[in-house]
Amino acid sequence: MSACRSLAAGVFAVCVVVSLWAGVVVGNNASGEDNGLSQNESATVWSRDADTGVPENSQTGVEAVAAATDISFKRPPATAATWTRNDFTDLRPGGVRESVYPPHADTRNGTYIADAHATTFAVQPSTRAHIASGETPLYIAPNGTVRGLVDYRIRETMGNQSLSVVSHEVTAVRVLREGRVIDEVSDTQTPTLTYGELSGGPTTLTLEADIRVRVETTGGNESVETLTISDSQSVTVYDLDAVGSAATYPNGKTEIAVFQPLPWQGYVLDGMSDHRVRGVWRFYTARNPQWDRVVRANAGGTTVEHSDAHPVYVHAYPSRIGPRTQPVRDGPTLQRVWGIERRGAEETLGENISVEVVDGTYKTSYGVAVRTSSGSLDDVRVIGIVRGVTARVAESTNRTRIRESNLSVRVVEQDASEATVRIELYHDVGDPIVLADPERGSQPIRFDDRDGYITIAGQRVETNSSGVATVTLSQPGVYTVRYHPESWLTAEPAYASSTETIRWHPLSTRSGWWHLALTVSWNLIPFAVVYAAGRAFLNIFDIQRFL
């Protein structure tokens, strides 16, 4: 039994280490291919592969875990971009009489040119977000790289004429956004293009190439053909635009709330890089299956074979782990999470993805509030779900000083069966806090959770214009009275919560003792009657002399 416990503990420890792990060592993977990753890092990028269990030849703990399940990350890992950048060098176009393309490529034919295409291999840094059923946008960084493959073949014959190649070239390869050229290179069939400073929002990136060939027919005549080919991809430029609010409590602690309309990873209290706040999103990496195979086309037909290059992407998904803060013991404490209720994210992951995705409805955590004893809104650095994209909160932020609140609770009237409690809520003497709002019922739109209230004995009560509320208690005991203030984000002025206790029991009054005596007396009357009757019976028959 102890051996089993030790084995389970070891596996659990490896899983924890792997889920938190982000490699920094560069090396070779198990097969010896130079992909820029260490052996452990290479094992983590293949979430889309079938999990076959722990292999006998696994050399590291990470390899063993990755073979049995998929590894998730709390931050977008750099491994996807590193693998893709290095693996892209293995992508080879065909020769002059052969074209190589993935099955999803949009090929075009000209007079002399056949099976021509320009296909995007990868856009990075980027993250595919699994938000809901039918909603999986590809977010790209405002500054990044587009890699692609351009290929074509030149026909061997045209009718009864043989064609010999005089020259051929890719004269230009461009990347365009909404028809505007962002970057351009020439004389390459495996272009790497860069873009920068793109404004945020949905857009279309297009990889476009110009091909020019010169051929000579059997009769010695030369002809020139040019062909433009392209591949467009819908993306969303991920540009963080965070808004923050902060409040200072009377005890000196600060509450910070940050809002971001796009999915985001969380934020860091700068200067204390270990003090972090995470939203609902976690990450895994997986290859793009569209590049699992390539087609080789020539005059004799087409063949399909395994691809030597596999682009890997980062994927973000809503995790059952949910929003978190760290460090757990001495770090900020999570106060509130805002967001939109969404569902169906698990349907978008595809086959062979084994991560702790939310099954059903989840909250998008567009806003997260924490309380901290150190740090301020000026220290906040917002981290996006796309690697390398960060932001500071906007300067037009709200800063609130939260006022103290005080509760005064006392019994003003009581009898043997119930007590009336008077509750006073105030900031200072003569400065009542009013919770009841007579205009509330006439407001056509309002947020139900915006109003403060007081709880006692399972009841919610509100103070009147004098800051007073009364409650009737029917059960003796000790009661906690708690003020739940309206959120400081919507209240003006804003108040801190406060708590008071009160004890009530009927025996704490003279009337209570009198009622107890009377009740006991009435309950003893039947016993007294029975006792008196028994004594009289014994006397009548003179039975006592036999006892």
Residue pairs with C-beta under 8 A, 6 or more apart in sequence:
11 65
14 61
14 62
14 64
14 65
15 65
17 61
18 44
18 61
18 62
18 65
18 66
18 71
19 71
19 72
19 73
19 74
20 74
21 40
21 44
21 62
22 73
22 75
22 77
22 78
23 37
23 38
23 40
23 41
23 44
23 79
25 38
25 40
25 41
26 36
26 37
26 38
27 37
27 38
27 39
28 34
28 35
28 38
28 39
29 35
29 37
29 38
29 39
29 41
29 42
29 43
30 39
30 42
30 43
30 59
30 63
34 86
35 42
35 82
35 83
35 86
35 87
36 82
36 83
36 85
36 86
37 45
37 79
37 82
37 83
37 86
39 59
39 60
39 63
40 60
40 62
40 63
41 79
41 82
42 83
43 60
43 62
43 63
43 66
43 67
43 71
44 62
44 66
44 71
44 77
44 79
44 285
45 79
45 80
45 83
45 285
45 286
45 287
45 312
46 66
46 285
46 286
46 287
47 70
47 71
47 284
47 285
47 286
47 315
47 352
47 353
47 354
47 355
48 286
48 287
48 289
48 350
48 351
48 352
48 353
49 352
50 352
51 67
51 68
51 69
51 70
51 352
51 354
52 67
53 67
53 68
54 64
54 67
54 68
55 63
55 64
55 67
58 64
58 67
62 71
65 71
69 354
70 284
70 353
70 354
70 355
71 284
72 282
72 283
72 284
72 319
72 355
72 356
73 282
73 283
73 284
73 285
74 265
74 278
74 282
74 283
75 265
75 283
75 383
75 387
76 125
76 127
76 265
76 283
76 314
76 316
76 385
76 386
76 387
77 283
77 285
77 314
77 387
78 387
79 285
79 312
80 124
80 285
80 312
80 313
80 314
81 124
81 125
81 387
83 310
83 312
84 121
84 122
84 124
84 147
84 311
84 312
85 124
85 147
87 309
87 310
87 311
87 312
88 121
88 122
88 147
88 190
88 192
88 309
88 311
89 309
90 308
90 309
91 121
91 149
91 190
91 308
91 309
92 100
92 308
93 99
93 100
93 149
93 150
93 151
93 189
93 190
94 100
94 151
94 153
94 296
94 297
94 298
95 153
96 153
96 154
96 165
96 168
97 153
97 154
97 156
97 298
97 299
98 153
98 296
98 297
98 298
99 107
99 114
99 115
99 116
99 117
99 151
99 152
99 153
99 296
99 297
99 298
100 149
100 151
100 294
100 295
100 296
100 297
101 107
101 115
101 117
101 119
101 149
101 151
101 294
101 295
101 297
102 119
102 149
102 290
102 291
102 293
102 294
102 295
102 307
103 290
103 293
103 294
103 295
103 304
104 119
104 290
105 117
105 119
105 231
105 295
106 117
106 119
106 229
106 231
107 115
107 116
107 117
107 297
108 116
108 117
108 227
108 229
109 115
109 116
110 116
110 225
110 227
111 158
111 223
111 225
112 154
112 155
112 158
112 163
112 213
112 215
112 223
112 225
113 152
113 153
113 154
113 155
113 211
113 213
113 225
113 227
114 152
114 153
114 154
114 155
114 297
115 151
115 152
115 153
115 297
116 151
116 152
116 153
116 211
116 227
116 229
117 149
117 150
117 151
117 152
117 229
117 231
118 148
118 149
118 150
118 173
118 207
118 208
118 209
118 229
118 230
118 231
119 148
119 149
119 150
119 207
119 231
120 146
120 147
120 148
120 205
120 207
120 231
120 233
121 147
121 148
121 149
121 291
121 309
121 311
122 146
122 147
122 288
122 311
122 313
123 138
123 140
123 144
123 145
123 146
123 147
123 205
123 233
123 235
124 140
124 141
124 144
124 145
124 313
125 140
125 141
125 144
125 314
125 386
125 387
125 388
125 389
126 138
126 139
126 140
126 141
126 144
126 235
126 313
126 314
126 386
127 138
127 139
127 238
127 283
127 313
127 314
127 315
127 316
127 385
127 386
127 387
128 136
128 137
128 138
128 139
128 313
128 314
128 315
128 316
129 136
129 137
129 138
129 139
129 263
129 281
129 315
129 316
129 317
129 385
130 136
130 315
130 316
130 317
130 318
130 345
130 348
130 349
130 357
131 137
131 263
131 318
131 342
131 345
131 364
132 342
132 343
132 344
132 345
132 348
133 343
133 344
133 345
133 347
133 348
134 344
134 348
135 348
136 348
137 202
137 235
137 236
138 233
138 234
138 235
138 236
139 235
139 236
139 237
139 238
139 262
139 263
139 385
139 386
140 198
140 205
140 235
140 236
140 237
140 238
140 386
141 237
141 238
141 386
141 387
141 388
141 389
142 196
142 197
142 198
142 199
142 200
142 237
142 238
142 239
142 389
143 194
143 195
143 196
143 197
143 198
144 194
144 195
145 192
145 193
145 194
145 195
146 175
146 183
146 191
146 192
146 193
146 194
146 195
146 205
146 207
147 190
147 191
147 192
147 193
147 311
148 173
148 190
148 191
148 193
148 207
148 231
149 189
149 190
150 170
150 173
150 188
150 189
150 190
150 191
150 209
150 211
150 229
151 189
152 211
152 227
152 229
153 297
153 298
154 163
154 165
154 168
154 213
154 215
155 163
155 299
156 162
156 163
156 299
157 163
157 299
158 217
161 217
161 218
161 219
162 217
162 218
163 215
163 216
163 217
164 215
164 216
165 213
165 214
165 215
166 214
166 215
166 216
166 222
167 213
167 214
168 211
168 212
168 213
168 214
169 187
169 211
169 212
169 213
170 186
170 187
170 188
170 189
170 209
170 210
170 211
171 186
171 187
171 210
171 211
171 212
171 226
172 184
172 185
172 186
172 209
172 210
173 184
173 185
173 186
173 188
173 191
173 193
173 207
173 208
173 209
173 210
174 181
174 182
174 183
174 184
174 193
174 206
174 207
174 208
174 209
175 181
175 182
175 183
175 184
175 193
175 195
175 205
175 206
175 207
175 208
176 182
176 205
176 206
176 208
177 195
177 198
177 203
177 204
177 205
177 206
178 203
178 204
179 206
182 193
182 195
182 196
182 198
183 193
183 194
183 195
184 193
185 191
185 192
185 193
191 207
191 209
193 207
195 205
198 237
198 239
199 237
199 239
200 236
200 237
200 238
200 239
200 241
201 236
201 237
201 239
202 234
202 235
202 236
202 237
203 234
203 235
203 236
203 237
204 232
204 233
204 234
204 235
205 232
205 233
205 235
206 230
206 231
206 232
206 233
207 230
207 231
207 232
207 233
208 228
208 229
208 230
208 231
209 228
209 229
209 230
210 226
210 227
210 228
211 226
211 227
211 228
211 229
212 224
212 225
212 226
213 224
213 225
213 226
214 222
214 223
214 224
215 222
215 223
215 225
216 222
216 223
217 223
238 262
238 384
238 385
238 386
238 389
239 389
240 260
240 262
240 264
240 382
240 384
240 389
240 390
240 391
241 260
241 261
241 391
241 394
242 258
242 259
242 260
242 264
242 267
242 382
242 391
242 392
242 393
242 394
243 258
243 259
243 260
243 393
243 394
243 396
243 397
244 256
244 257
244 258
244 259
244 377
244 380
244 393
244 394
244 397
245 256
245 257
245 259
245 377
245 397
245 398
245 399
245 400
245 489
246 254
246 255
246 256
246 257
246 376
246 377
246 397
246 398
246 399
246 400
247 254
247 255
247 399
247 400
247 401
247 402
247 488
247 494
248 254
248 399
248 400
248 401
248 402
249 255
249 371
249 402
249 496
250 402
250 403
250 404
250 496
252 373
253 371
253 372
253 373
254 371
254 372
254 373
254 375
254 376
254 377
255 335
255 369
255 370
255 371
255 372
255 402
255 488
256 269
256 332
256 369
256 370
256 371
256 372
256 375
256 376
256 377
256 380
257 335
257 336
257 367
257 368
257 369
257 489
258 267
258 277
258 367
258 368
258 369
258 380
258 382
258 393
259 338
259 366
259 367
260 366
260 367
260 382
261 366
262 366
262 384
262 385
263 279
263 281
263 316
263 364
263 366
263 385
264 279
264 281
264 366
264 382
264 383
264 384
264 385
265 278
265 279
265 281
265 383
265 384
265 385
266 276
266 277
266 278
266 279
266 323
266 368
266 382
266 383
267 276
267 277
267 368
267 380
267 381
267 382
267 383
268 275
268 276
268 277
268 380
268 381
268 383
269 275
269 276
269 332
269 372
269 374
269 375
269 379
269 380
270 375
270 379
270 380
270 381
271 375
271 379
272 374
272 375
272 379
274 326
274 327
274 331
275 325
275 326
275 327
275 331
275 332
275 372
275 374
275 375
276 325
276 326
276 331
277 323
277 324
277 325
277 332
277 334
277 368
277 370
278 323
278 324
278 325
278 326
279 323
279 337
279 365
279 368
280 318
280 319
280 322
280 323
280 337
280 339
280 358
280 362
280 363
280 364
280 365
281 316
281 317
281 318
281 319
281 365
281 385
282 316
282 317
282 319
282 321
282 355
282 356
283 314
283 315
283 316
283 317
283 385
284 314
284 315
284 317
284 353
284 355
285 312
285 313
285 314
285 315
286 312
286 313
286 315
286 353
287 310
287 311
287 312
287 313
288 310
288 311
288 312
288 313
291 307
291 309
291 310
291 311
292 306
292 307
292 310
293 304
293 305
293 306
293 307
294 304
294 305
294 306
294 307
295 302
295 303
295 304
296 302
296 303
296 304
296 305
314 386
314 387
315 349
316 385
317 345
317 349
317 355
317 357
317 358
318 342
318 345
318 357
318 358
318 362
318 364
319 355
319 356
319 357
319 358
320 356
320 357
320 358
320 359
321 356
323 334
323 337
323 365
323 368
324 334
325 331
325 332
325 333
325 334
325 370
331 372
332 370
332 371
332 372
332 375
333 370
333 371
333 372
334 368
334 369
334 370
335 369
335 370
335 371
336 367
336 368
336 369
336 487
337 363
337 365
337 367
337 368
337 369
338 363
338 365
338 366
338 367
338 368
339 363
339 364
339 365
339 366
339 367
340 363
340 364
340 366
341 361
341 362
341 363
342 361
342 362
342 363
342 364
343 360
343 361
343 362
345 357
345 358
345 362
346 357
346 358
346 359
349 355
349 357
369 489
377 393
377 397
377 399
380 392
380 393
381 390
381 391
381 392
382 390
382 391
382 392
382 393
383 389
383 390
384 390
384 391
398 489
400 488
400 494
401 494
402 488
402 494
402 495
402 496
403 427
403 493
403 494
403 495
403 496
404 427
404 495
404 496
404 498
405 425
405 426
405 427
405 433
405 483
405 485
405 495
405 496
405 497
405 498
406 425
406 426
406 427
406 428
406 498
407 423
407 424
407 425
407 454
407 481
407 483
407 498
407 499
407 500
408 423
408 424
408 426
408 500
409 421
409 422
409 423
409 424
409 481
409 500
409 501
409 502
410 421
410 422
410 502
411 419
411 420
411 421
411 422
411 502
411 504
412 420
412 421
412 422
412 470
413 419
413 420
414 420
414 504
414 506
414 509
414 512
415 506
415 511
415 512
415 515
416 506
416 511
416 512
416 515
416 516
417 474
417 506
418 472
418 473
418 474
419 472
419 473
419 504
420 470
420 471
420 472
420 473
421 456
421 470
421 471
421 472
421 473
421 479
421 502
421 504
422 468
422 469
422 470
423 454
423 456
423 461
423 463
423 468
423 469
423 470
423 471
423 481
424 432
424 463
424 467
424 468
425 432
425 433
425 435
425 454
425 463
425 467
425 468
425 469
425 483
425 498
426 432
426 433
426 467
427 433
427 495
432 463
432 465
432 466
432 467
432 468
433 452
433 463
433 467
433 483
433 495
434 463
434 464
434 465
434 467
435 451
435 452
435 453
435 454
435 462
435 463
435 469
436 462
436 463
436 464
436 465
437 451
440 446
440 451
447 490
449 487
450 486
450 487
450 490
450 491
451 462
451 486
452 462
452 483
452 484
452 485
452 486
452 491
452 495
453 460
453 461
453 462
453 483
453 484
454 460
454 461
454 462
454 463
454 469
454 481
454 482
454 483
454 484
455 461
455 481
455 482
455 484
456 471
456 479
456 480
456 481
456 482
457 471
457 473
457 475
457 479
459 471
461 469
461 471
462 469
463 469
473 479
473 504
476 504
476 505
476 506
477 503
477 504
477 505
478 501
478 502
478 503
479 501
479 502
479 503
479 504
480 499
480 500
480 501
481 499
481 500
481 501
481 502
482 497
482 498
482 499
483 495
483 497
483 498
483 499
484 497
485 491
485 494
485 495
485 496
485 497
486 494
486 495
487 494
488 494
505 512
506 512
506 515
506 516
507 513
507 516
537 543
538 544
